[in-house]
Structure formats: structure tokens, C-alpha cells
Amino acid sequence: MALVSAKEMLEKAVAGHYAVPAINLNNLEWTKAVLKGAQEMNSPIIVQVSEGAGKYMAGFKNVADIVNNVIENQGITVPVALHLDHGTYNGAYKCIEAGFSSIMFDGSSLPIEENLAKTAELAKVCAEKGLSLEAEVGAIGGEEDGVVGMGECADPDECKKIADLGITMLAAGIGNIHGVYPEGWPGLQFDVLQAIKDKVGDMPLVLHGGSGIPEDQIKEAISKGVAKINVNTECQIAFAEATRAYIEAGKDKAGKGFDPRKLLAPGAQAITDMVKTKIEIFGSAGKA
């Protein structure tokens, strides 16, 4: 099945009161494991890379080729969108050229007028090419590819301005954080989320930093219009823990247990299991 824009899957998610997982990729094993989990759960899926991960995977064109080849080879039939996560202006154009079906332009660190102008330009380009576009207002806490945000909450009026530019989905800071949530984290700011929802209507909202947010908060966010939830850290931790257990058990020293196809298999399965768990929590199982 060919890559699709995220537009239709997210509109269905808003109407059906569930969210589509957006899982960050890091290599071939990640790609195979994530798509396997989505297929087994019959869930639409968004696979995404940051610009740093794209560089690590030998370029955006290689990322697109890997995803397309895995879809074909593994017989993936669920809808799959390939998305740029936290893209720069230049990175967005590189991913459009490379064959991505969905783009995020993160202009949240720019002056609002510059964010609006560049988002408006990219919205036109993406619309012409049938791609979905995510924009951001209000920095997400934590660190993503060297960009550090303090978890500021977005201004609902600014959200309205950027939503009116023709974007597909909006990422708005509501106290969420990339990476592991610290002790004493106050939780998502649902009053801000509701105020944003009141301004932008049925536009799909995006929750970044989805790893580690309590399930009750995830479900409340979905009830208030969140339709795309990003997950990365939990898959990385699950992969590391499963790989560590394999090595500490000495399995890499038994027979040909050092073969990377065997060495990485437990970690890959842990990613698949994590994706399936998130699909259950987000409510997208059986929605493909």
C-alpha cells in the first residue's frame, strides 16, 4: 500500500474520539517492528523521523525508501503516513522532495509573524501536493534534536491564527515534555487544551511527548480533540531493556547468538509490543 497523507486518518480519529500513534523511527529494525505492530492491530499509523534521525538513517530519501520497501515486503495494508517530526523550514522542503507524505514545520521558536508566514507558504505547497502539514505553537518541554523547550503553554489566539492558514493538524504546548517526565511534573493543562479546542474547532490536535503521560490524562486529551500522539522514548527504553536482558543472560555467547539478526530481535519485539500497547490505549485498534 502506498504512503498516504495523515489528513483522512486524523479526521476519522477526531470524529471517532481516538488518536493515531505517531512513532519515531531510528533504523530498519524500528521500521519493521512499528509497522508489524500496526498491521497486527489493524490500526492506521504515522511513522516519523526527526531531522537528526533522518541524518542517522543516511538521509530522508533513504528513510522513504526503507519505509516503502518494508510496507511492500511485509504486506502492510493499514494506512501509513511518513511524517517529518519537528522540521525546520529547509528540512520540510527536503522531505517533500524525498517523498514524505506528511510534514511538520516547527516554527514555535520563531517570532509569531515569521512562524505564520512560513507556515502559510508550506500549507500552500503541501495542499498542492496532497500532503498533510503539522504546525506548532508554544514550545514542547524537554529536548528534541538539541532544541530545548520549557513546556510553555500555547496562546489560544495564536493557535487560531495558525490553524486558519490551511494546516492539517496543530501541535500546541499544554505542559507536555519530550523524554522522561520528571518527578513533580504538574500534568497536562486541560484548561489550555479546552481553550485551544474552542478556538480551532474540529482541527486535529497533536500531543508531543506522549511517552509516560498517565493513561487517564491521555484519554482526557483525546476527548478534547487530540488525534495524533507522538511516542519515542518508551520504544527506545523498551528496546534497550530487552537488548540488555538478552546480553546479560549470555545469549549472545550461545551458538551464533551474536548474529545481529538474533541480537536485535528481542528489542524489535519489545518495540512491536509497545506499539500495540499504545494502539490499545489510544483507541485506534481496528480503525484501519
Secondary structure as a PSIPRED ss2 file (coil, helix, strand):
# PSIPRED VFORMAT (PSIPRED V4.0)

   1 M C   1.000  0.000  0.000
   2 A C   1.000  0.000  0.000
   3 L C   1.000  0.000  0.000
   4 V C   1.000  0.000  0.000
   5 S C   1.000  0.000  0.000
   6 A C   1.000  0.000  0.000
   7 K H   0.000  1.000  0.000
   8 E H   0.000  1.000  0.000
   9 M H   0.000  1.000  0.000
  10 L H   0.000  1.000  0.000
  11 E H   0.000  1.000  0.000
  12 K H   0.000  1.000  0.000
  13 A H   0.000  1.000  0.000
  14 V H   0.000  1.000  0.000
  15 A H   0.000  1.000  0.000
  16 G H   0.000  1.000  0.000
  17 H C   1.000  0.000  0.000
  18 Y C   1.000  0.000  0.000
  19 A C   1.000  0.000  0.000
  20 V E   0.000  0.000  1.000
  21 P E   0.000  0.000  1.000
  22 A E   0.000  0.000  1.000
  23 I E   0.000  0.000  1.000
  24 N E   0.000  0.000  1.000
  25 L C   1.000  0.000  0.000
  26 N C   1.000  0.000  0.000
  27 N C   1.000  0.000  0.000
  28 L H   0.000  1.000  0.000
  29 E H   0.000  1.000  0.000
  30 W H   0.000  1.000  0.000
  31 T H   0.000  1.000  0.000
  32 K H   0.000  1.000  0.000
  33 A H   0.000  1.000  0.000
  34 V H   0.000  1.000  0.000
  35 L H   0.000  1.000  0.000
  36 K H   0.000  1.000  0.000
  37 G H   0.000  1.000  0.000
  38 A H   0.000  1.000  0.000
  39 Q H   0.000  1.000  0.000
  40 E H   0.000  1.000  0.000
  41 M H   0.000  1.000  0.000
  42 N C   1.000  0.000  0.000
  43 S C   1.000  0.000  0.000
  44 P C   1.000  0.000  0.000
  45 I E   0.000  0.000  1.000
  46 I E   0.000  0.000  1.000
  47 V E   0.000  0.000  1.000
  48 Q E   0.000  0.000  1.000
  49 V E   0.000  0.000  1.000
  50 S C   1.000  0.000  0.000
  51 E H   0.000  1.000  0.000
  52 G H   0.000  1.000  0.000
  53 A H   0.000  1.000  0.000
  54 G H   0.000  1.000  0.000
  55 K H   0.000  1.000  0.000
  56 Y H   0.000  1.000  0.000
  57 M C   1.000  0.000  0.000
  58 A C   1.000  0.000  0.000
  59 G C   1.000  0.000  0.000
  60 F H   0.000  1.000  0.000
  61 K H   0.000  1.000  0.000
  62 N H   0.000  1.000  0.000
  63 V H   0.000  1.000  0.000
  64 A H   0.000  1.000  0.000
  65 D H   0.000  1.000  0.000
  66 I H   0.000  1.000  0.000
  67 V H   0.000  1.000  0.000
  68 N H   0.000  1.000  0.000
  69 N H   0.000  1.000  0.000
  70 V H   0.000  1.000  0.000
  71 I H   0.000  1.000  0.000
  72 E H   0.000  1.000  0.000
  73 N H   0.000  1.000  0.000
  74 Q C   1.000  0.000  0.000
  75 G C   1.000  0.000  0.000
  76 I C   1.000  0.000  0.000
  77 T C   1.000  0.000  0.000
  78 V C   1.000  0.000  0.000
  79 P C   1.000  0.000  0.000
  80 V E   0.000  0.000  1.000
  81 A E   0.000  0.000  1.000
  82 L E   0.000  0.000  1.000
  83 H E   0.000  0.000  1.000
  84 L E   0.000  0.000  1.000
  85 D C   1.000  0.000  0.000
  86 H C   1.000  0.000  0.000
  87 G E   0.000  0.000  1.000
  88 T C   1.000  0.000  0.000
  89 Y H   0.000  1.000  0.000
  90 N H   0.000  1.000  0.000
  91 G H   0.000  1.000  0.000
  92 A H   0.000  1.000  0.000
  93 Y H   0.000  1.000  0.000
  94 K H   0.000  1.000  0.000
  95 C H   0.000  1.000  0.000
  96 I H   0.000  1.000  0.000
  97 E H   0.000  1.000  0.000
  98 A H   0.000  1.000  0.000
  99 G C   1.000  0.000  0.000
 100 F C   1.000  0.000  0.000
 101 S C   1.000  0.000  0.000
 102 S E   0.000  0.000  1.000
 103 I E   0.000  0.000  1.000
 104 M E   0.000  0.000  1.000
 105 F E   0.000  0.000  1.000
 106 D C   1.000  0.000  0.000
 107 G C   1.000  0.000  0.000
 108 S C   1.000  0.000  0.000
 109 S C   1.000  0.000  0.000
 110 L C   1.000  0.000  0.000
 111 P C   1.000  0.000  0.000
 112 I H   0.000  1.000  0.000
 113 E H   0.000  1.000  0.000
 114 E H   0.000  1.000  0.000
 115 N H   0.000  1.000  0.000
 116 L H   0.000  1.000  0.000
 117 A H   0.000  1.000  0.000
 118 K H   0.000  1.000  0.000
 119 T H   0.000  1.000  0.000
 120 A H   0.000  1.000  0.000
 121 E H   0.000  1.000  0.000
 122 L H   0.000  1.000  0.000
 123 A H   0.000  1.000  0.000
 124 K H   0.000  1.000  0.000
 125 V H   0.000  1.000  0.000
 126 C H   0.000  1.000  0.000
 127 A H   0.000  1.000  0.000
 128 E H   0.000  1.000  0.000
 129 K H   0.000  1.000  0.000
 130 G C   1.000  0.000  0.000
 131 L C   1.000  0.000  0.000
 132 S E   0.000  0.000  1.000
 133 L E   0.000  0.000  1.000
 134 E E   0.000  0.000  1.000
 135 A E   0.000  0.000  1.000
 136 E E   0.000  0.000  1.000
 137 V E   0.000  0.000  1.000
 138 G C   1.000  0.000  0.000
 139 A C   1.000  0.000  0.000
 140 I C   1.000  0.000  0.000
 141 G E   0.000  0.000  1.000
 142 G E   0.000  0.000  1.000
 143 E E   0.000  0.000  1.000
 144 E E   0.000  0.000  1.000
 145 D C   1.000  0.000  0.000
 146 G C   1.000  0.000  0.000
 147 V E   0.000  0.000  1.000
 148 V E   0.000  0.000  1.000
 149 G E   0.000  0.000  1.000
 150 M C   1.000  0.000  0.000
 151 G C   1.000  0.000  0.000
 152 E C   1.000  0.000  0.000
 153 C C   1.000  0.000  0.000
 154 A C   1.000  0.000  0.000
 155 D C   1.000  0.000  0.000
 156 P H   0.000  1.000  0.000
 157 D H   0.000  1.000  0.000
 158 E H   0.000  1.000  0.000
 159 C H   0.000  1.000  0.000
 160 K H   0.000  1.000  0.000
 161 K H   0.000  1.000  0.000
 162 I H   0.000  1.000  0.000
 163 A H   0.000  1.000  0.000
 164 D C   1.000  0.000  0.000
 165 L C   1.000  0.000  0.000
 166 G C   1.000  0.000  0.000
 167 I C   1.000  0.000  0.000
 168 T C   1.000  0.000  0.000
 169 M E   0.000  0.000  1.000
 170 L E   0.000  0.000  1.000
 171 A E   0.000  0.000  1.000
 172 A E   0.000  0.000  1.000
 173 G C   1.000  0.000  0.000
 174 I C   1.000  0.000  0.000
 175 G C   1.000  0.000  0.000
 176 N C   1.000  0.000  0.000
 177 I E   0.000  0.000  1.000
 178 H C   1.000  0.000  0.000
 179 G C   1.000  0.000  0.000
 180 V C   1.000  0.000  0.000
 181 Y C   1.000  0.000  0.000
 182 P C   1.000  0.000  0.000
 183 E C   1.000  0.000  0.000
 184 G C   1.000  0.000  0.000
 185 W C   1.000  0.000  0.000
 186 P C   1.000  0.000  0.000
 187 G C   1.000  0.000  0.000
 188 L C   1.000  0.000  0.000
 189 Q C   1.000  0.000  0.000
 190 F H   0.000  1.000  0.000
 191 D H   0.000  1.000  0.000
 192 V H   0.000  1.000  0.000
 193 L H   0.000  1.000  0.000
 194 Q H   0.000  1.000  0.000
 195 A H   0.000  1.000  0.000
 196 I H   0.000  1.000  0.000
 197 K H   0.000  1.000  0.000
 198 D H   0.000  1.000  0.000
 199 K H   0.000  1.000  0.000
 200 V H   0.000  1.000  0.000
 201 G C   1.000  0.000  0.000
 202 D C   1.000  0.000  0.000
 203 M C   1.000  0.000  0.000
 204 P C   1.000  0.000  0.000
 205 L E   0.000  0.000  1.000
 206 V E   0.000  0.000  1.000
 207 L E   0.000  0.000  1.000
 208 H C   1.000  0.000  0.000
 209 G C   1.000  0.000  0.000
 210 G C   1.000  0.000  0.000
 211 S C   1.000  0.000  0.000
 212 G C   1.000  0.000  0.000
 213 I C   1.000  0.000  0.000
 214 P C   1.000  0.000  0.000
 215 E H   0.000  1.000  0.000
 216 D H   0.000  1.000  0.000
 217 Q H   0.000  1.000  0.000
 218 I H   0.000  1.000  0.000
 219 K H   0.000  1.000  0.000
 220 E H   0.000  1.000  0.000
 221 A H   0.000  1.000  0.000
 222 I H   0.000  1.000  0.000
 223 S H   0.000  1.000  0.000
 224 K C   1.000  0.000  0.000
 225 G C   1.000  0.000  0.000
 226 V E   0.000  0.000  1.000
 227 A E   0.000  0.000  1.000
 228 K E   0.000  0.000  1.000
 229 I E   0.000  0.000  1.000
 230 N E   0.000  0.000  1.000
 231 V E   0.000  0.000  1.000
 232 N C   1.000  0.000  0.000
 233 T H   0.000  1.000  0.000
 234 E H   0.000  1.000  0.000
 235 C H   0.000  1.000  0.000
 236 Q H   0.000  1.000  0.000
 237 I H   0.000  1.000  0.000
 238 A H   0.000  1.000  0.000
 239 F H   0.000  1.000  0.000
 240 A H   0.000  1.000  0.000
 241 E H   0.000  1.000  0.000
 242 A H   0.000  1.000  0.000
 243 T H   0.000  1.000  0.000
 244 R H   0.000  1.000  0.000
 245 A H   0.000  1.000  0.000
 246 Y H   0.000  1.000  0.000
 247 I H   0.000  1.000  0.000
 248 E H   0.000  1.000  0.000
 249 A C   1.000  0.000  0.000
 250 G C   1.000  0.000  0.000
 251 K H   0.000  1.000  0.000
 252 D H   0.000  1.000  0.000
 253 K H   0.000  1.000  0.000
 254 A C   1.000  0.000  0.000
 255 G C   1.000  0.000  0.000
 256 K C   1.000  0.000  0.000
 257 G C   1.000  0.000  0.000
 258 F C   1.000  0.000  0.000
 259 D C   1.000  0.000  0.000
 260 P H   0.000  1.000  0.000
 261 R H   0.000  1.000  0.000
 262 K H   0.000  1.000  0.000
 263 L H   0.000  1.000  0.000
 264 L C   1.000  0.000  0.000
 265 A H   0.000  1.000  0.000
 266 P H   0.000  1.000  0.000
 267 G H   0.000  1.000  0.000
 268 A H   0.000  1.000  0.000
 269 Q H   0.000  1.000  0.000
 270 A H   0.000  1.000  0.000
 271 I H   0.000  1.000  0.000
 272 T H   0.000  1.000  0.000
 273 D H   0.000  1.000  0.000
 274 M H   0.000  1.000  0.000
 275 V H   0.000  1.000  0.000
 276 K H   0.000  1.000  0.000
 277 T H   0.000  1.000  0.000
 278 K H   0.000  1.000  0.000
 279 I H   0.000  1.000  0.000
 280 E H   0.000  1.000  0.000
 281 I H   0.000  1.000  0.000
 282 F H   0.000  1.000  0.000
 283 G C   1.000  0.000  0.000
 284 S C   1.000  0.000  0.000
 285 A C   1.000  0.000  0.000
 286 G C   1.000  0.000  0.000
 287 K C   1.000  0.000  0.000
 288 A C   1.000  0.000  0.000
